[in-house]
Amino acid sequence: MLGDEEEAIESEYQFGLYMAKDIQSKGKIYRSDLLENIGRKLEKRLNTSHRFNFYILESDEINAFALPGGFIFMHKPIIKYCNENVDEIAFILAHEMSHVIKGHSFNRLMAEYSINTISRLIKVSGLLQSAAKELTAKYFKTRYSRENELEADDFAIRLMSAAKYNPQGAVNFFKRMKKLSKEKTLLPKYFTTHPQFDERISNMKKTI
């Protein structure tokens, strides 16, 4: 509906760009050499027209997310949470990149808005920038499906392995998260809506 593949990817990028600007207007985001180095190594192993941008978001939440178009955000605490281990960070970035590559992020946006609805929003508002605030708010009210999350895990393991990161880092990360899940006050927001830890760990081991 957005044209050929190249036009569709560019349209998705524009949606994500204005959503990212809306997030930037609400909080501090910045680039990081650590994320850039890991993210670019992962990106080199992809055969895609998607462009990726990696940011750290100042926040108290332990979280990470991807916007349509390849805008990947890691909240600062999640980096500390994985002890700045490059293999664990590589998995989180690869997982979020997978949501973009597989179309999960854009489909998540479409779960709230049809193309026609977005077109009307833009027509009434005049500019996509004007609609970005509402688009972003609606986007974060939706969630990925269990199937989306497991597919992103599988793709992330393959991607980080291709980029020469140790996929065992992902398993170790989830084992540590599983222990912390017993104390619900310590459970990071990043994992509250994802599939069960045992299922994810088992599937990761199979992929590895």
N, C-alpha and C positions, 0 to 999 in steps of 0.2 A: 504493500500500500504506500510505501515511502519511495518507490522507484526501484532501480536495480540495486545490487548489493552495495556498491560503493556509495551511492546516494543515500541508502538506508543507514549505513554506518555514519556518514557525515551528519545526517539528520539527528541520529541518536546522540552523536557527540555534542551537537548544539543544545539539545535538551539538557544533557549532563552538565555542560559548561555553565548554563544559567542557574541550574540547581546548585552547583558548586559555589557560584558567586553568592547565592543566597545564604549558604552555610557559612561562607567567609564573613558575611556581614554580621553574623551573630556570634562569632567566636574567632579566636586566633588559630590560624592554620599556617604551617610553614613546611618548607622542604627539609629533607634530612639526607645527608650523604649516605648514611647506613641504608635507608630505604631505597634511595636512588640506585646504589650499587647492586643491591639484591634484586630490585625490580627490573633493572635493565638486563641483568643476566637472565632472568626469567623470560623477559620480553623477546630476547634474541632467539629463543627456542620456539617461538610461535610463528606460524605462517598465517598472518592475519593483517587486515588493514586497520584494525583498531589501534588507536593511540592511547597510551596509558600515562597517567599522571599520578604521582604518589605524594601524599601529604600526611603530616602528623597534625592531629587536632588536639588542642589543649582542652582537657576535660577530666572530670573526676571518674568517669565511667571506664570500665575495662571493656572496650568494644572495638570493632572494625567493621567497615562497610564499603560497598562499591556502589557508585551511581552509574546510571546508563552512560555510555560513551567512554568508559574507562577511567573514571576518577575514583581512585582508591584512597580511603582514609583509614589511618590507624590512630586510635586514641592513645595518647602518650602513656597512660598506665599499663596498657597491654604489652608494650615493649619491655617495660620493667618486669611485668608478670612472667614473661618467658625468659627472663634473665639476659636479655639482649643476645640470646643464642641465634646465630644466623640461620640455622636449619629450621628452627621453630618459626622465626619471622618469615622465612621463605615460604613455609607452608601457608601461613595466614595470608600473605600477599597472593600466592598462587591460587588459593581457594577463592579469594575475592575476584581475582582476574578471571577465574573460571566462570563465575556468574555472568561476567560480561561476555566472554567468548561464546558461552552456551545460550546467550540471549535471555537468561533468567532475570537480569536487572531490568531490561526494557519491558519484558513481559510482566514484571511486577508493577511497573508504572501503568501498563495497560490494564492491569487488574482493577484499577480505580478509574481510569479514564480511557475511553475509546478514542481512536484517531479523530473522529468527528467532533467529540466533546472538546478535545485539545484544540482543534481547528477553530471552534467557536470561541474558546477562551482567548486565543491569540487574536482573533478578529475583533472581539469586543475590547480587549485590553490594548490592542494596537501593536504591542511588541511582546515577544516571548519573555523578555525580562520581567514584564509586569505579571505574567502568569507563573513565574518560577516559584514564588513563595507558596502559592496554593499547590502547585505540582509537588514540591518538596514535602510539604506537610502531609499530603495524601500518600506519598510514596512510603513514608516511615510508619504509616498505619497498617501497611500490608506486610506479609512475611513470605519467605520462600517456602515451598513445599518440602516435605521430607525427601522426596525423590530428587528435587533440585539440590538439596544439601549433600546427599550421598553422591550424586553425579559430580558435584564440584569437588568433593573430597577425592574421588577417583582421579579426576583430571589433574588436580593439584599435585597428587603424589607422582603422577607421570611427568608433569611439567618440572617439578623441583628436581626429580631424578635426572631428567635430561639436562638440566642446568648444573649438574654435579653437586647438588645439595643432598644431604643424607636424609632419606624419607623417614628413617627411624626417629628423627627429631619430632615429626608429627605425632607418632605413636606415644613417645615419651611425654609430649605436651598434654595429650588427652588423658593419659594415665594420671598425671598430676592434677588435672582438672577434675577427674573423677573423684579423687580423694577429697578435694575441696568441696565437691558438690554435696558431701555429707553435712557440711555446714552451710546451710542455704544463704546465710548472710554473707558468705564469702564467694558465692557462686557468681562469676562474672556475667554481666548482662549479655555478652556475646554468645553465651551458650544456653540461655534460658528457653529459647524457642527452637533449638536445633534437635536432631535425632538423639536418641540415647547414646551415652558414651560407649557402652559395650558393643553396640551395633556398629558404630563408626570405627572403633578400634579394630574389630574383627574384619570389616570390609577393607580397611587400610592395609592390614597384614596380608590379605589375599591379593591386593593390588601390587604390593611390594614383591 
